[in-house]
């Protein structure tokens, strides 16, 4: 089950990043290039242009949730030693 959640989380992350990058390039070439190259600039883009970035950002948030659940479902959990 953890593997399924991991795969779904990675797929959701890829979809979200692609949507976010396309939205940034639709805004302008510099936004698109900045989102690709500058770490965490996508957060500024999401804040400044929520309508365009909402879908991709929500996909990324859902992927973080899925990946977190997969880690918590691991045998023994993330905190207990193996």
DSSP file (Angstrom, degrees, kcal/mol; ACC not computed):
  #  RESIDUE AA STRUCTURE BP1 BP2  ACC     N-H-->O    O-->H-N    N-H-->O    O-->H-N    TCO  KAPPA ALPHA  PHI   PSI    X-CA   Y-CA   Z-CA
    1    1 A X     >        0   0    0      0, 0.0     4,-2.1     0, 0.0     5,-0.2   0.000 360.0 360.0 360.0 -36.4    0.0    0.0    0.0
    2    2 A X  H  >  +     0   0    0      1,-0.2     4,-2.6     2,-0.2     5,-0.2   0.890 360.0  54.2 -63.5 -37.1    2.9    2.4    0.8
    3    3 A X  H  > S+     0   0    0      2,-0.2     4,-2.6     1,-0.2    -1,-0.2   0.901 106.7  50.9 -64.1 -40.3    4.3    1.8   -2.7
    4    4 A X  H  > S+     0   0    0      2,-0.2     4,-2.7     1,-0.2    -1,-0.2   0.926 112.0  47.0 -62.1 -44.8    0.9    2.8   -4.3
    5    5 A X  H  X S+     0   0    0     -4,-2.1     4,-2.5     2,-0.2    -2,-0.2   0.883 111.6  51.6 -65.5 -38.0    0.8    6.0   -2.2
    6    6 A X  H  X S+     0   0    0     -4,-2.6     4,-2.3     2,-0.2    -2,-0.2   0.933 111.9  45.7 -63.1 -45.4    4.4    6.8   -3.1
    7    7 A X  H  X S+     0   0    0     -4,-2.6     4,-2.6     2,-0.2    -2,-0.2   0.934 114.2  48.1 -64.2 -45.7    3.8    6.4   -6.8
    8    8 A X  H  X S+     0   0    0     -4,-2.7     4,-2.6     1,-0.2    -1,-0.2   0.890 111.6  51.4 -61.3 -39.0    0.6    8.5   -6.6
    9    9 A X  H  X S+     0   0    0     -4,-2.5     4,-2.1     2,-0.2    -1,-0.2   0.904 111.3  46.1 -64.6 -42.0    2.4   11.1   -4.7
   10   10 A X  H  X S+     0   0    0     -4,-2.3     4,-2.4     2,-0.2    -2,-0.2   0.910 113.2  49.4 -67.9 -41.9    5.2   11.3   -7.2
   11   11 A X  H  X S+     0   0    0     -4,-2.6     4,-2.5     1,-0.2    -2,-0.2   0.923 111.6  49.2 -62.9 -43.5    2.8   11.4  -10.1
   12   12 A X  H  X S+     0   0    0     -4,-2.6     4,-2.4     1,-0.2    -1,-0.2   0.886 110.6  51.3 -63.1 -38.4    0.8   14.2   -8.4
   13   13 A X  H  X S+     0   0    0     -4,-2.1     4,-2.6     2,-0.2     5,-0.2   0.917 110.1  48.3 -64.9 -43.0    4.0   16.2   -7.8
   14   14 A X  H  X S+     0   0    0     -4,-2.4     4,-2.5     2,-0.2     5,-0.2   0.930 112.3  48.9 -63.9 -45.0    5.0   15.9  -11.4
   15   15 A X  H  X S+     0   0    0     -4,-2.5     4,-2.5     1,-0.2    -2,-0.2   0.927 113.2  48.2 -59.4 -45.2    1.6   17.0  -12.6
   16   16 A X  H  X S+     0   0    0     -4,-2.4     4,-2.5     2,-0.2    -2,-0.2   0.908 112.0  47.3 -63.6 -43.8    1.6   20.0  -10.2
   17   17 A X  H  X S+     0   0    0     -4,-2.6     4,-2.6     2,-0.2     5,-0.2   0.914 112.7  49.4 -65.8 -42.3    5.1   21.1  -11.1
   18   18 A X  H  X S+     0   0    0     -4,-2.5     4,-2.5    -5,-0.2     5,-0.2   0.933 112.8  47.3 -63.0 -45.1    4.3   20.9  -14.8
   19   19 A X  H  X S+     0   0    0     -4,-2.5     4,-2.3    -5,-0.2    -2,-0.2   0.911 113.0  49.2 -61.5 -42.3    1.1   22.9  -14.4
   20   20 A X  H  X S+     0   0    0     -4,-2.5     4,-2.1     2,-0.2    -2,-0.2   0.903 111.8  47.8 -65.5 -41.6    2.8   25.5  -12.3
   21   21 A X  H  X S+     0   0    0     -4,-2.6     4,-2.5     2,-0.2    -2,-0.2   0.914 112.0  49.7 -66.7 -42.3    5.7   25.9  -14.8
   22   22 A X  H  X S+     0   0    0     -4,-2.5     4,-2.1    -5,-0.2    -2,-0.2   0.902 110.5  50.7 -62.9 -39.8    3.2   26.2  -17.7
   23   23 A X  H  X S+     0   0    0     -4,-2.3     4,-1.5     2,-0.2    -1,-0.2   0.901 110.3  49.8 -63.9 -39.8    1.2   28.8  -15.8
   24   24 A X  H  X S+     0   0    0     -4,-2.1     4,-2.2     1,-0.2     8,-0.7   0.908 111.0  48.4 -66.2 -41.4    4.4   30.8  -15.1
   25   25 A X  H  < S+     0   0    0     -4,-2.5    -1,-0.2     6,-0.2    -2,-0.2   0.846 107.6  55.9 -68.1 -32.3    5.4   30.7  -18.7
   26   26 A X  H  < S+     0   0    0     -4,-2.1    -1,-0.2    -5,-0.2    -2,-0.2   0.854 107.5  50.3 -64.8 -33.3    1.9   31.8  -19.8
   27   27 A X  H  < S-     0   0    0     -4,-1.5     2,-0.3     1,-0.3    -2,-0.2   0.966 134.3 -42.4 -67.7 -53.0    2.4   34.8  -17.5
   28   28 A X     X  -     0   0    0     -4,-2.2     4,-2.1    -5,-0.1    -1,-0.3  -0.955  47.3-109.1-169.4 160.4    5.7   35.7  -19.0
   29   29 A X  H  > S+     0   0    0     -2,-0.3     4,-2.7     1,-0.2     5,-0.2   0.892 117.8  53.2 -62.7 -39.5    9.0   34.1  -20.2
   30   30 A X  H  > S+     0   0    0      2,-0.2     4,-2.7     1,-0.2    -1,-0.2   0.890 107.7  50.1 -66.4 -39.3   10.9   35.6  -17.2
   31   31 A X  H  > S+     0   0    0     -7,-0.3     4,-2.8     2,-0.2    -6,-0.2   0.939 112.6  47.9 -61.8 -45.6    8.4   34.1  -14.7
   32   32 A X  H  X S+     0   0    0     -4,-2.1     4,-1.8    -8,-0.7    -2,-0.2   0.928 114.2  45.2 -61.1 -46.1    8.7   30.7  -16.3
   33   33 A X  H  X S+     0   0    0     -4,-2.7     4,-2.1     1,-0.2     5,-0.3   0.905 113.7  50.6 -64.7 -41.0   12.5   30.8  -16.4
   34   34 A X  H  X S+     0   0    0     -4,-2.7     4,-2.7     1,-0.2     7,-0.3   0.906 108.5  50.8 -63.8 -42.0   12.6   32.1  -12.8
   35   35 A X  H  < S+     0   0    0     -4,-2.8     7,-0.3     1,-0.2    -1,-0.2   0.863 114.3  45.9 -64.6 -34.5   10.3   29.4  -11.5
   36   36 A X  H  < S+     0   0    0     -4,-1.8    -1,-0.2    -5,-0.2    -2,-0.2   0.863 126.4  26.2 -73.1 -35.7   12.5   26.8  -13.3
   37   37 A X  H  < S+     0   0    0     -4,-2.1     2,-0.5    -5,-0.1    -3,-0.2   0.849 105.9  69.9-102.1 -39.6   15.8   28.1  -12.1
   38   38 A X  S >< S-     0   0    0     -4,-2.7     3,-1.5    -5,-0.3     4,-0.4  -0.724  82.3-120.9 -92.2 121.9   15.4   30.1   -8.8
   39   39 A X  T 3  S+     0   0    0     -2,-0.5    -3,-0.1     1,-0.2    -2,-0.1  -0.337  91.0   1.5 -60.6 136.6   14.6   28.0   -5.7
   40   40 A X  T >> S+     0   0    0     -5,-0.1     3,-0.8     1,-0.1     4,-0.8   0.483  90.8 118.6  66.0   7.1   11.3   28.8   -4.0
   41   41 A X  H <>  +     0   0    0     -3,-1.5     4,-2.2    -7,-0.3     3,-0.2   0.784  65.3  70.5 -68.2 -24.7   10.4   31.6   -6.5
   42   42 A X  H 3> S+     0   0    0     -4,-0.4     4,-2.5    -7,-0.3    -1,-0.2   0.831  91.3  58.7 -60.8 -30.2    7.4   29.5   -7.3
   43   43 A X  H <> S+     0   0    0     -3,-0.8     4,-2.2     2,-0.2    -1,-0.2   0.909 105.9  47.2 -65.8 -40.9    6.0   30.4   -3.9
   44   44 A X  H  X S+     0   0    0     -4,-0.8     4,-2.7    -3,-0.2     5,-0.2   0.901 111.6  51.5 -64.4 -40.6    6.1   34.1   -4.8
   45   45 A X  H  X S+     0   0    0     -4,-2.2     4,-2.5     1,-0.2    -2,-0.2   0.909 109.3  50.2 -62.5 -41.6    4.5   33.3   -8.1
   46   46 A X  H  < S+     0   0    0     -4,-2.5    -2,-0.2     1,-0.2    -1,-0.2   0.913 113.2  46.2 -62.8 -42.6    1.7   31.4   -6.3
   47   47 A X  H >< S+     0   0    0     -4,-2.2     3,-0.5     1,-0.2    -2,-0.2   0.917 118.2  40.9 -66.6 -43.5    1.1   34.3   -3.9
   48   48 A X  H 3< S+     0   0    0     -4,-2.7    -2,-0.2     1,-0.2    -1,-0.2   0.800 129.0  27.4 -78.9 -28.6    1.1   37.0   -6.6
   49   49 A X  T 3X  +     0   0    0     -4,-2.5     4,-2.0    -5,-0.2     3,-0.4  -0.481  68.4 157.3-133.3  63.8   -0.9   35.1   -9.2
   50   50 A X  H <> S+     0   0    0     -3,-0.5     4,-1.9     1,-0.2     7,-0.1   0.863  71.2  58.3 -58.4 -41.4   -3.1   32.7   -7.3
   51   51 A X  H  4 S+     0   0    0      1,-0.2     4,-0.3     2,-0.2    -1,-0.2   0.896 113.5  37.8 -60.2 -40.8   -5.7   32.3  -10.0
   52   52 A X  H  4 S+     0   0    0     -3,-0.4     4,-0.3     1,-0.2    -1,-0.2   0.830 124.5  39.2 -78.5 -32.3   -3.2   31.0  -12.5
   53   53 A X  H  X S+     0   0    0     -4,-2.0     4,-2.4    -8,-0.2     5,-0.2   0.505  87.6  94.5 -98.5  -5.5   -1.1   28.9  -10.1
   54   54 A X  H  X S+     0   0    0     -4,-1.9     4,-2.5     1,-0.2     5,-0.2   0.901  84.1  48.4 -58.7 -47.7   -3.9   27.5   -7.9
   55   55 A X  H  > S+     0   0    0     -4,-0.3     4,-1.9     1,-0.2    -1,-0.2   0.939 114.8  43.6 -61.9 -49.9   -4.3   24.1   -9.7
   56   56 A X  H  > S+     0   0    0     -4,-0.3     4,-2.0     1,-0.2    -1,-0.2   0.901 113.9  51.4 -62.9 -40.6   -0.6   23.3   -9.8
   57   57 A X  H  X S+     0   0    0     -4,-2.4     4,-2.4     1,-0.2    -1,-0.2   0.902 108.9  50.4 -64.6 -40.6    0.0   24.3   -6.3
   58   58 A X  H  X S+     0   0    0     -4,-2.5     4,-2.3    -5,-0.2    -1,-0.2   0.847 108.1  53.4 -67.7 -33.1   -2.9   22.2   -5.0
   59   59 A X  H  X S+     0   0    0     -4,-1.9     4,-1.9    -5,-0.2    -1,-0.2   0.914 110.0  48.4 -63.4 -41.9   -1.5   19.2   -6.9
   60   60 A X  H  X S+     0   0    0     -4,-2.0     4,-2.0     2,-0.2    -2,-0.2   0.912 111.1  49.6 -65.3 -42.3    1.8   19.7   -5.1
   61   61 A X  H  X S+     0   0    0     -4,-2.4     4,-2.0     1,-0.2    -1,-0.2   0.911 110.5  50.4 -62.8 -42.1    0.2   20.0   -1.7
   62   62 A X  H  X S+     0   0    0     -4,-2.3     4,-2.5     1,-0.2    -1,-0.2   0.866 108.3  53.1 -65.4 -34.2   -1.8   16.8   -2.3
   63   63 A X  H  X S+     0   0    0     -4,-1.9     4,-2.7     2,-0.2     5,-0.2   0.890 106.9  51.6 -67.3 -37.5    1.4   15.1   -3.3
   64   64 A X  H  X S+     0   0    0     -4,-2.0     4,-2.3     2,-0.2    -2,-0.2   0.906 110.8  48.9 -63.9 -40.1    3.1   16.1   -0.1
   65   65 A X  H  X S+     0   0    0     -4,-2.0     4,-2.4     2,-0.2    -2,-0.2   0.940 112.3  47.5 -64.1 -47.2    0.1   14.8    1.9
   66   66 A X  H  X S+     0   0    0     -4,-2.5     4,-2.2     1,-0.2    -2,-0.2   0.915 113.6  47.4 -61.1 -43.5    0.2   11.4    0.0
   67   67 A X  H  X S+     0   0    0     -4,-2.7     4,-2.0     1,-0.2    -1,-0.2   0.875 110.9  52.3 -67.1 -36.4    4.0   11.1    0.4
   68   68 A X  H  X S+     0   0    0     -4,-2.3     4,-2.3    -5,-0.2    -2,-0.2   0.910 109.6  48.4 -64.5 -42.0    3.7   11.9    4.1
   69   69 A X  H  X S+     0   0    0     -4,-2.4     4,-1.8     1,-0.2    -2,-0.2   0.900 109.6  53.3 -64.1 -40.1    1.0    9.3    4.6
   70   70 A X  H  < S+     0   0    0     -4,-2.2     4,-0.5     1,-0.2    -1,-0.2   0.897 109.9  47.6 -62.5 -39.8    3.2    6.7    2.8
   71   71 A X  H >< S+     0   0    0     -4,-2.0     3,-1.0     1,-0.2    -1,-0.2   0.907 111.6  50.1 -67.1 -41.4    6.1    7.5    5.1
   72   72 A X  H 3< S+     0   0    0     -4,-2.3    -1,-0.2     1,-0.2    -2,-0.2   0.798 107.0  55.3 -68.3 -27.2    3.9    7.2    8.2
   73   73 A X  T 3< S+     0   0    0     -4,-1.8    -1,-0.2    -5,-0.2    -2,-0.2   0.576  82.7 116.7 -81.0  -8.8    2.5    3.8    7.0
   74   74 A X  S X  S-     0   0    0     -3,-1.0     3,-2.3    -4,-0.5     2,-0.2  -0.183  86.7 -79.6 -57.1 151.8    6.0    2.4    6.7
   75   75 A X  T 3  S+     0   0    0      1,-0.3    -1,-0.2     3,-0.0    -2,-0.1  -0.363 119.1   3.4 -56.6 119.7    6.8   -0.5    9.0
   76   76 A X  T 3> S-     0   0    0     -2,-0.2     4,-0.8    -3,-0.1    -1,-0.3   0.298 114.4-103.7  86.0  -9.5    7.5    0.9   12.4
   77   77 A X  T <4  -     0   0    0     -3,-2.3    -5,-0.1     1,-0.2    -4,-0.1  -0.051  44.0 -69.9  77.3 173.7    6.8    4.5   11.3
   78   78 A X  T  4 S+     0   0    0      1,-0.2    -1,-0.2    -6,-0.0    -6,-0.1   0.663 127.8  46.3 -78.3 -15.6    9.4    7.2   10.6
   79   79 A X  T  4 S+     0   0    0     -3,-0.2    -1,-0.2    -7,-0.1     2,-0.2   0.844  90.9  82.8 -97.5 -38.3   10.5    7.7   14.2
   80   80 A X  S  < S-     0   0    0     -4,-0.8     2,-0.1     1,-0.1     0, 0.0  -0.446  82.8-115.1 -73.0 137.9   11.0    4.2   15.5
   81   81 A X              0   0    0     -2,-0.2    -1,-0.1     1,-0.1    -2,-0.1  -0.376 360.0 360.0 -69.4 151.2   14.4    2.5   14.7
   82   82 A X              0   0    0     -2,-0.1    -1,-0.1     0, 0.0    -2,-0.1   0.447 360.0 360.0 -82.4 360.0   14.3   -0.6   12.5
